Amino acid sequence: MKKNIHRGLVVTLSFPILIILSFITPSLNASNSNLTTLFLQDVLKAISLKQNWDLEDVKVSKLDLRKVRFGSASRVEFRVGFGKSKWVIKRSEDEEQEVGSWKKFKNEKSDFGSLVTEIGSLMGVLNTFKMEGPFELLVGGDHQLSLLLPMNISHNGLKRILVGEGITMEVRRAQEVSLIHSSGLGIPLNRSVAINKEKIKFWPFWQSMCIPLLPIQVLGAASVVAYRTRNPDAYIETTFISKDTIELLPEKCYNSHVYKERACPIDFLSSRIALLERVLKSFLGDRIRQSRSGFLKTKIKASAIIRFPLELERDIRSNDILHGKLAEWRTRPNVERMWFEVMARVESETLRPLLVKKVNPFIGVDSVSWSNLMSNVSFTNLRSVLVPSEALTLDVKW
């Protein structure tokens, strides 16, 4: 551990005596609310494990809310299966590279827990994306969809929307989106091909729809805007299949025995799926051709990312190993403080640490008793000395 003099006053007298007075800067205590402790619990566990500390000896010393920064990122996961073989392909969790820009609150916040909750609600959603029909849109959980159509027509409380050919839909503020291609992996997953009706068993069929539908599920209180791709202002004919299921009808229907497996309807996923196809063909071409059937499930989830500096204080009164390294004349410290730079993902009511980095070591303050400085000299044996004013110098060491 580095030894240094911390904010002391050095007074030089006519005889060789050095007086060291240490001053401790008041710390900025972090909020001790239960919510703050709950959010930081996983962060403290990760740091304690990495530093080989006892978690019970660690507590937050400083947490400056003015230095909190936040942003958003997305994670993509592919699940591929054919025959009895299944693979999960995840993108590397380097969210720091995916955060477009770091933001900060203009108004000061007083509580860390409420700040994290607000960041999660603001940044934990996907950017607006477009999908081109035909497909079936479902919403998971207890959430419902709101739909806006041309001519200022709107519908609320929807759980399911059947979108026909030639209709584009914009999805806003969704937390997660997933879709499944259940087809023969021997043919490209992202290519339009003609398929016989009897061979398609995984798609839902509705008598009012002319073409099979690719199921797409979203999570979160999303809102959607639908319009015809070629004529955005044109009227869209609709019909309600049930109270919470609406159907957006296409302008024309296909032959009853020929259907199309369209390219991925989500615009920003098409290139990624095409890349995955090439990788699968390169490494698993023979297995794919032998199996001739399988599935590809794609899931994209939004993440709110937060970054902040954190000072921790550790009780080291019972640390015999650390005390054994100190010289006998040094005062045994009771606590040790260290600064960390933390980047974490907001998940429900906790923070999942992604990156924890120690930014600078603790600088200890060496202090000694007056008797050690003066050895065996007694003040009663010193005669009175008149010190001229110019002989006294005062030097502040910061």
N, C-alpha and C positions, 0 to 999 in steps of 0.2 A: 504494500500500500504506500502511496506517495505521501511523503511528509512535507508539510508546508505551513507557513504562518498565515493565518486567515484573519484579515482585517484587524491588525494589531496596531498599538501605538508604541513606538520605540523611543524611550527617553534616555539620553546620554548625559551622565553626570561627570564630575571631575575625577571620580574614582571608577574603576572598571566594574560597573554594575549594570546589568541589562534587565529591564523590567518588561514583561510581556503581558499585555492586557488584551484579552480576547473578547470580542463582541459578537454576539449571535444575532443574525438578522431574523426578525420574526417571520415565521413560515405562514404561507397561505394555505390554511387547512381546507381540504376538500370536503364536500358535503357528506355528512355521516348518515344521511337518510337510508332507509332500508332499500329503496329503489336503486340508489347509486351503488350500494354494496352488491345488490343482485346483478346489476349490469356488469360490474367489474370482476365478479367472482371467477369466471373462466380465464380472464386475463391474468389475475393474480396466481391462479393455479399453473398457467403456462410458464410464467416467469419463475415461480418457485421451483418448478420441475427443471427448467433449463439451468438455473443457478445452483441447483441442489440445496435449496433452502427448505426450512420447515414452514409450511403455510401459516401456521398459527403465530409465527413470530413476525409476520409481514403485515404492514398496514400502509394505507395511502398517506403520504406526507403533503404533497402538493399536486394540484390539478387545476391549471389555469384554463378556464372555459373560453377565454378570448383567443386561445391558440388552437382551438378545435377546428379541423377542416373536414369536409365531407364531399362525397361524390357518388356516382352510380356506375355499376358494371353489370354484365350479364354472363351467365354460365350456360354452356351448351353440353348436353349429354346425349349420346347415341347408344341405344340398345339394339344389337343385331342378333338375330337368331335364325338358324335354318337346321332342320333335322333336330338332333339332340344337342347341338352346339349353340352356346349363347355367349355373347361378348358385350361388355360395357366399355364404351369409349368416352372418356371425359377430357375436356380441354384442361390444360394445366391451370391451376388456381393462382395465376399471377395477376390478381385483380389490379394491382398497382399500375400495370402496364395498360389496363383496359379503361381506367378512369380517365375520361376525356379532360376534365378540368376539376380542380379542387375549389370548393366554395366555402364561404363562411357566413355566419349570421351577421346582419347589419346591426341588429339590436342585441345588447348583452343579455346573456342568460344567467340565471342564478342557480339552477339545479341541473346536474349532469344527467340524471335519469330522464327528466322531461325533455331535455335537449336531444337525447338519443331517440326517444319515442317520436319526436317531431321529425328527425332526420329519416327514420324508417318509413314514416308515412309519406314524406316528400320524395325520397329517392328510390324507394323499394318498388318501383314500377318500370315496366319496359317502355321504350320509346314507341310512339305511334307507328304501327306497321300496317301494310296493305295485304289483302288476300283476294284472289280472283276465283269466283265460283266455277264449277260446282263444289260445294263442301257442306258439311254439317257442323255448326258451331254450338258447343255446349259449354255451360259454366258449372264449375264444381263447387262443392261446399254449400254454404247458405247464401251465397251471393246471387244476385240477379243482374240481368243485362238491360240496358236501356238502348233503344234503337231509334235512330233518326233517318227518315227517308226524304226524298225530294218533295217539294211542295209543302214543306214544313209539317210533314206527318211524323208523329212520334208514337212509340209504344214502350211501356215500362213493365217491369216485373217478369221479364222473359228468362227462361232457363234453356231454351233451345231455339235455334234459328236454322232453317234449311235454305241454303242459298243456291239459286239456279245458275245456269250457264249465262255468261255475259254480264254478271253483276260483280262489282268490286266493293269490298268492305274494308273500312279503316277501323282498327281496334285501338282504343286509347286507354291508358292507365291499367293495363293488365299486369298482374304480378308474375304470372307464369303461363306458358302456352306449350301444349304438347300435341303431337299427331302421330298416327301409326300408319305406315305403309304395309299392308298385309298382302303381299303378292309374291310371284315367283322371283327369287333373287337371281335366277339364271338370266333374266332380262333386265335391262337398266331400270333402276327404281325411279329415275327422274325423266322418263321419256314417255311421250304420248303413244299408246299402242291400242289396237282394237282387241277387245276381249269378249268372248262369248258370255251371254248372260248366265248360263248354267254353272260356269266355273267360278263365279263370284259369290262367295258365301259370307264374307266378313263384312260387307257393306249393308247398312239398313236399307230396306226398300219401302217406298211410299207410293201408293197408287197414283198420287197427284204429281209425282216427280218423274221426269223422263229419263234421268240418268242416275247412276249410283253415286253415292256421296262419300267423300273422305271425311272421317270424324276428326274434328279439331276441338280440343278442350282448353279453356282458359280458366284461370283462377283470379279472384279479386273482383272488386266492384267496377268492372270495365263498362265503357260505353262504346257503341259502334255506330258508324255512319255508313249507309249503303246507297249506291247509285249505279246506274247502268254504265258500263265501261266506255261505250262509244258515245253515249249521250247522257252526261251526268244529270241533266235537268229533266229527263224523261220520267214519266210516271211508272212506278213499279207495282204490278198487280200482286196482291198478297192474299193469303188465306190462313185462318187459324185452325190448326189441327187439334189443339187443346187450349186450355186457358193460358198456359205459359209456353206454348210452342207455335211459332209462326213460320210460314213458308213464303219465300220470295220467288215468284215464278219467272222462268226464263221467257224469252220472246218466242222461241221455237223448240221443238223436241226432236230427239234423235230417233232412229229406227228402233223398234222395241227389242230387237235382238242384238244390237251392237251398241256397246258403251265404251266410253273412253276412260282410261286411267291417266289422268292429266299429270303434268309436271307439278312439282310442289306448289301449292297455292300461295304460300307465304313468300313474298319476294326476296327477303334477305337470307332465306334458308336454301334457296335453289343451288347456289354456288357451293355451299358447304356439303350438301347431299351429293352433288356431282363429284366433288373431291373424294368423299368417302367411297363412292362407287368405284372409282379408279383404284383406290387403295385395296378395297376388298377383292377386286378382280386380280390385282397383282399378286396378293399373298394367298388368297383362298379360292382361286378360280376353279380348280378341280372339284373341291367340295361343294361349291355353289352349283356347278353343273350337275353333280350327282344328286343333290338334294332337290332342286327344282322348286322348292317352296320355302317360305320363311317370312320374316317380318323385320321391319325397321321402325323403331320408336324414337322420336326426337323430342327432347324437352329443353326449353329455354326458360331460365328463371332469372328474374331481376334481383340485384343485390345492392343494398345501401352500404357504402364503405365509409368508415370514419377513421381519422388519423389525429393523434394528440400526443403531447409530451406528458409523462407521468413520473413523479418522484415517489419512490417507495422508501419506507423506513423499516429497518429490521432490528429486532431486539437481539443483541449479541452478548448479553451479560453472562450467559451460560456457555459461551463459545470458548472452550479451553484451547482449541487449536489456534484460533486467532490471537488470543491473549498470550499464548506461549511464544509468538513471533515478535512481541513487543519488548523493547528494552525495559529494564527494571525501573528506570526513573520515570517512564511514561505513565500517565494516568490511563487506567483501563476504561475505554469508552463503553457506554451503555447501548448505543445505537449506531447503526451504519446506514447511510443514505446513498441511493443511486438513482440516476435519471435514466429513463427508457423512452424510446420513440415507439409508439404502438400503432399498428394499423389493423383494424378488425372489421368483420362483417356484422351488420345488425341482423340478428335472428330472433324474432319474437321478443322476449324480455331479457335477452342476454347479448353479449358481444362474443363472437368467435374470433379469437386472435389469428391473424394471417401472417403478421410480421412483427417481431419484437426485437428491438435493437438497443443495446446499451450505448448511450451517447457519450458519456464521460464518466471517469471514475470519481469516487468520493474523495474529497480533499480533507484529511484529518487535521485537527487543531492540536498541536502539542502544547501541553501545559505542565509546569513543574511547580513544586512548592518553593516558597521563599528560602526555607532552610537548606534545600539542595543547592540553590544558587550561591548561597553565602558560605556553604560548608560549615566549618566550626567557628566562624566569626560571630562574636556576640556584639550586639549594638551598644551594650553598656560600656564596652571598651573603646568605642570611637568617641573622640573629642568633637566638639562642635566645630563645624566648618561653614564659613560664610562663602557662598558661591555667587560670583558676579553674574549679573543678568545675561551678559553676552556668552557666558560659558554654557548656558542651558539651551539645548536644541531639541526640537520636537519634529519627529518625522513620522508621517502616517503611511503605513504599508497596506496597500489595498490588494 
